[in-house]
Amino acid sequence: MASVVAQGEDLIGGVVRAGWMKNWETVHLVLGADADRTARCFAFGMLGNTLTAIGLPQAREGSQEDRMPSGRTRLSARLPHPAA
């Protein structure tokens, strides 16, 4: 956003910030209005986007590293749940 504002596009920056804050507030409320959990959720989301963008392969479905002690398969083999 800083680069957009530096180019004189204040309106775009405001729209982006407003959208981001609405997204933050929605997640924040779902997670019990806990700022640490909300920040952690977004951090894991950004990490997942980064890993995907650089093409890191995902663990194969059903592989040993996908298994939880209960034997169930995790939704994400690479990232722990934000509430963990």
C-alpha positions as a Markdown table, in Angstrom:
| # | Residue | x | y | z |
|---|---|---|---|---|
| 1 | Met | 0.0 | 0.0 | 0.0 |
| 2 | Ala | 2.9 | 2.4 | 0.8 |
| 3 | Ser | 4.1 | 2.2 | -2.9 |
| 4 | Val | 0.6 | 3.0 | -4.1 |
| 5 | Val | 0.3 | 6.0 | -1.8 |
| 6 | Ala | 3.8 | 7.1 | -2.8 |
| 7 | Gln | 2.5 | 7.3 | -6.4 |
| 8 | Gly | -0.3 | 9.5 | -5.4 |
| 9 | Glu | -3.1 | 6.9 | -5.4 |
| 10 | Asp | -4.6 | 7.6 | -2.0 |
| 11 | Leu | -8.0 | 6.3 | -3.0 |
| 12 | Ile | -6.7 | 2.8 | -4.0 |
| 13 | Gly | -4.8 | 2.6 | -0.7 |
| 14 | Gly | -7.8 | 3.5 | 1.3 |
| 15 | Val | -10.0 | 0.9 | -0.5 |
| 16 | Val | -7.3 | -1.8 | 0.0 |
| 17 | Arg | -6.9 | -0.9 | 3.7 |
| 18 | Ala | -10.7 | -0.9 | 4.3 |
| 19 | Gly | -11.0 | -4.4 | 2.7 |
| 20 | Trp | -8.1 | -5.7 | 4.7 |
| 21 | Met | -9.6 | -4.4 | 8.0 |
| 22 | Lys | -13.0 | -5.9 | 7.2 |
| 23 | Asn | -11.3 | -9.3 | 6.5 |
| 24 | Trp | -9.3 | -8.9 | 9.8 |
| 25 | Glu | -12.4 | -8.1 | 11.8 |
| 26 | Thr | -14.3 | -11.0 | 10.4 |
| 27 | Val | -11.5 | -13.5 | 11.3 |
| 28 | His | -10.9 | -11.8 | 14.6 |
| 29 | Leu | -14.5 | -12.2 | 15.7 |
| 30 | Val | -14.6 | -15.8 | 14.6 |
| 31 | Leu | -11.5 | -16.6 | 16.6 |
| 32 | Gly | -13.0 | -15.1 | 19.8 |
| 33 | Ala | -11.6 | -11.6 | 19.4 |
| 34 | Asp | -8.2 | -12.9 | 20.4 |
| 35 | Ala | -5.5 | -10.7 | 18.7 |
| 36 | Asp | -2.8 | -13.3 | 19.0 |
| 37 | Arg | -4.9 | -16.0 | 17.4 |
| 38 | Thr | -6.0 | -13.7 | 14.7 |
| 39 | Ala | -2.4 | -12.6 | 13.9 |
| 40 | Arg | -1.3 | -16.2 | 13.9 |
| 41 | Cys | -4.1 | -17.2 | 11.6 |
| 42 | Phe | -3.1 | -14.6 | 9.1 |
| 43 | Ala | 0.6 | -15.4 | 9.4 |
| 44 | Phe | 0.0 | -19.1 | 8.6 |
| 45 | Gly | -2.2 | -18.0 | 5.7 |
| 46 | Met | 0.5 | -15.8 | 4.3 |
| 47 | Leu | 3.1 | -18.6 | 4.8 |
| 48 | Gly | 0.9 | -21.0 | 2.9 |
| 49 | Asn | 0.5 | -18.5 | 0.1 |
| 50 | Thr | 4.3 | -18.0 | 0.0 |
| 51 | Leu | 5.0 | -21.7 | -0.1 |
| 52 | Thr | 2.5 | -22.2 | -2.9 |
| 53 | Ala | 3.8 | -19.2 | -4.9 |
| 54 | Ile | 7.4 | -20.6 | -4.8 |
| 55 | Gly | 6.1 | -24.0 | -5.8 |
| 56 | Leu | 7.1 | -26.0 | -2.7 |
| 57 | Pro | 5.5 | -29.5 | -3.1 |
| 58 | Gln | 2.9 | -30.6 | -0.6 |
| 59 | Ala | 3.2 | -33.8 | 1.3 |
| 60 | Arg | 1.5 | -36.7 | -0.5 |
| 61 | Glu | -2.0 | -37.5 | 0.7 |
| 62 | Gly | -1.9 | -40.4 | 3.1 |
| 63 | Ser | 1.8 | -40.3 | 3.7 |
| 64 | Gln | 3.2 | -41.0 | 7.1 |
| 65 | Glu | 3.9 | -37.4 | 7.8 |
| 66 | Asp | 0.3 | -36.6 | 7.1 |
| 67 | Arg | -0.9 | -38.8 | 9.9 |
| 68 | Met | -1.9 | -37.5 | 13.3 |
| 69 | Pro | -1.5 | -39.8 | 16.3 |
| 70 | Ser | -5.2 | -40.6 | 16.1 |
| 71 | Gly | -4.7 | -42.0 | 12.6 |
| 72 | Arg | -6.8 | -39.2 | 11.0 |
| 73 | Thr | -5.3 | -37.2 | 8.1 |
| 74 | Arg | -4.6 | -33.5 | 8.7 |
| 75 | Leu | -6.0 | -31.0 | 6.2 |
| 76 | Ser | -2.5 | -29.5 | 5.9 |
| 77 | Ala | 0.6 | -31.6 | 6.3 |
| 78 | Arg | 2.9 | -28.6 | 6.4 |
| 79 | Leu | 1.1 | -26.0 | 8.5 |
| 80 | Pro | -0.2 | -26.5 | 12.1 |
| 81 | His | -3.6 | -25.2 | 12.9 |
| 82 | Pro | -3.6 | -21.5 | 13.9 |
| 83 | Ala | -5.2 | -22.3 | 17.2 |
| 84 | Ala | -2.4 | -24.8 | 18.1 |
